[in-house]
Amino acid sequence: SSDLPLVMPDDIASARQRLLALPEGSRVLVAGGDGTVHQLLPALVARRLQLALLPGGTGNDLARALGLAHLGWREALALAQRAPARAMDLGELTLPAGDPQLFMSSLTAGFDAAIARRALASPAWLRGQPRYLWATLHEITRLRLYPLRLEADGALLHEGPMLFASSLNTPSYGSGMPAAPGARIDDGRLQLLRVGAFGRLGALAMMPLLLTGQHLRHPRVALGSFQSLRLSSPATVPLALDGEPLPPATALTVRVRPGALHVVHG
């Protein structure tokens, strides 16, 4: 249909209210990046809306997973109007206090979450991956390890110091870093990227590997899939959801929500 509902509110709260007022199953064009979509997820899922994305953010890892990142706005708009929507999985984070929170790309825990927070303070002229590289170099100077206990699908995976342990739904995060190259957004599973104990020089040397997708060759790096995950630590751990920083926590659970959102692919 060419009659595409277009949401153009002044703020996120107004956007959510507009979405919640739409008929169930409506198609909505969202112009923005991962942060915008992340904040709209609860309303999109609640009304079973079809998401058509016009990429325009800093990260755009969802757009990459959907095959939209390199399209011009006219091509993306044409797809939004005519292409069928398909189901994709979402992740769900639950902290000891508060309601479950949805994510479509990543939950980061540890060093990479600290990078996401640092990126918010980056110079305004930095965009995309350079913004995350700037934040990474600053965080390496104050590098710390996190004592983590990880249980995936009821099995103990790790207990001890780690640099980070992050759950991914999309193949990339951090504005295009191919962290989980085998990830699929429609396989009913999430990917867990585990990076063990590194010092400052080791973490710095890891960055070129991560940027080129060669990091999985390192013996202290592991990638595996799961449906449910429990993370706990005696110390607070930095967290970020789809690149948006959260308050640090000492425990959390993550589970996959298969087929929870319908999206238009490129």
N, C-alpha and C positions, 0 to 999 in steps of 0.2 A: 504494500500500500504506500502511496506517496504522502498520505496524511500522517506524518511522523510527529508524535508529541515531542516538543522541544522545551526543556527545562532551563530557564534563564533567570534564576532568582538572584537576590543580592548577597545571600550568605548560605552556608551549609544547612543551618536549621530550617530556613525557608525551603531549600531544595528538598529536604527530607519530607516536609509536610506536603509539598506538591506531589512527590512521588507516592506517598501514602494515600493521596486522594485519587490517584489514577485507577481505572478499572484493572482488575487482575489480569496479568498477561500482556499488558500494553508494552509496546516497544519505545524505549527512551534513548535519545542521543545525549551522551555526556561528553562535553568538550573539556579535556583536562588530562591529568596524569594519574599515577598510582595513588597519590594522596587524596585526590578528589574522589576517585572510585571507592577507595577504602572507607571514607566517611559516609558514603551513600549505601554501602553494602547492606546494612540492616533493613533499610526501606526497600531496596531492590529485591531482597530475598523474601521479605514479608509479603509483598504484593506479587511475587513470582513474575517480576517484570523482565523483559528482554533488554539486555544492555547492548547498545551500539556505541562504540567508542571512537571519538575524534581525538587522536593523541595530541597532547599539548603541554605535557608536564616536564619535570626534570628527570625522573627516573624512567618511566615508560616501559617497565619490565612486563607488565600485563600486555601492553600493545605488542611487544616483541613476541610473546607467547602466542598471541592471536594472529600474527602475521600482518600487523597493521603499521608497525613502527616506521617503515620506509615508504608508506603511501603518502601522496599529497592529499590535501584536504578534500579536493573534489572527488578523488577515488574513494576515500574513506566515507564520504557522505553518500556516494552512490551505493556502496556496499550496505551502509546503514539502512537504506531504503528498500533494497531488493534481496539481499542475501538472507538465507535462513539462519536461525539461531540454533546453537547446539549447547547441550548441557556441559558445564565444567564443574570441577570440584572446588571446594573452598576449605580452608583450615579454620579451626575453632580453638581459641585460646581461653582457658579458664584459670584464673588466679584465685588464691584462697579467699579474697574478698572481692565482691563485684560480680556482675553478670558476665556470661561468656561473650567473647569478642571475635568477630569474623575477620579473616584475612584472605586475600586472593593470591598474594605472591610469596611473602616470607614472614616468619617470626625469627628474629635474630636475638641471640642470647650470649652476652660476653663482649669480646673485643669489637666485633662488627656492629653490635648495637651501640657501643660507645662511639664508633665512627659516625653512625647515623645522627647521634645527638650533636657531635662536633660539627657535622656538615651544616647544621642550622646556623652556625656562626660563621660560615665561610663568606668571603667577599661576594657582593651582589653580582659581580660580573662573571663569576664562575658558574657554569651550568653543566649538567650531565655528569659524565664520569670524572672530569677534572675536579669537580667539587668534592667527590668522594676520595680522590687521590690526595687532595689537599688535607682533608680531614684525617686520612690514614696516617700521613706523615706526622701530623701533630699528635695523634694518639700513640704512635710508636714511642715517642719520647717519654710517655708516662705509662708504658705498657705494664699490665698486671695479668696474672693468671687467675682462674676461677676454679675452686674445688667443686666439681660437678658429679652428681650421680644421675645416670641416665638409664631408664627402663623403657624399652620399646616393645609393645605388644606382649607385655608381661615378662620379658627376658631382660636381665641386667646386661647392658652394653658396656658401661664404663663407670668407674668410680675413681676420681683423682683429678689432678690439676689439668685444665684445658685452656686453650686460648678462646675458643668459642664452640658452641653447638647450636646450629641454626636449622630450622625447619623450612623447606622450600616446596612450593607448589609449582612455580614457574622455573624454567631452566636457568634463568639469570636473575640477579638482584644487584642492588647498588649501581643502577644505571648501566646495565649491560654486561656485568661480570658473569661469565658462564660457569657459575658455581656448581650447578647440578645438571650437566648436559643431557642426562637421560631422563629428566623429569618430564612428565606429561600431566596436563591439567585435566585429563578425563580418565585416569586409570584407577580411581578409587583409593589412591595412596598418596602420601607425602614423602619427601626425601629429607633425610637427616644428614647434614654435613658436619662432621666432627673433625676439629683441628686440635691436636694435642699441644703439649707444652713447648713453646718456642720462646727464645730470648729476643731482644730487640733486633739483632742482626738477622736471626733466622726468620722473624716475621717480615722484615724488610725484603729478604730474599724470596719470600713466598709470594709477594705481590705480583711480580711479573708472571709467575706460574698461574696464579688465579686469573689474571687478566687474559691469559691465552688458553685457559682450559687445561693446563698441564699439571695442576695441583694434585690430581688424584694419583699421580705417580709417586708422590712422597709417602714414605712409610708412616708418618704421623698424621696423615689425612685419610679419612674414610667417608664413604657415602653409601647409604643404604635406605631402603624404603620402609615405611611403617604406616599403620592405621591409627595407633594411639601411642602417646609418649608421655612419660612422667619425668620431670627434671626437678632436682632439689639440690640445695647447697647450704652449708652452714653460714655462708656470707651472702650478702645481697649481690645480685647479678644484673647488669644493665640489660634492658629489653627494648626492642623496637618492633613495631607491627607495620608491615608494608612501608618501612622506612620512617615511620612516625614514632618518636621516642615515647616509651611508657615509664612509669615509676619503677625503679629496681624492685626485685622480688627474690625470695628465697625458695619458692616452690611454684610449679605450674604444671598444668596438663595441656596437651595438644591432641586433637583428633581431627580426622578428615571428615568432611561433610560431602559425600559423593553426589555429584550432579545438582548441587544446591543453587546454581546460578546459570541462566541461559544467556549466551553471548554470541554476537556476530563475529565470525572469523574472516580473515583476509583470504 
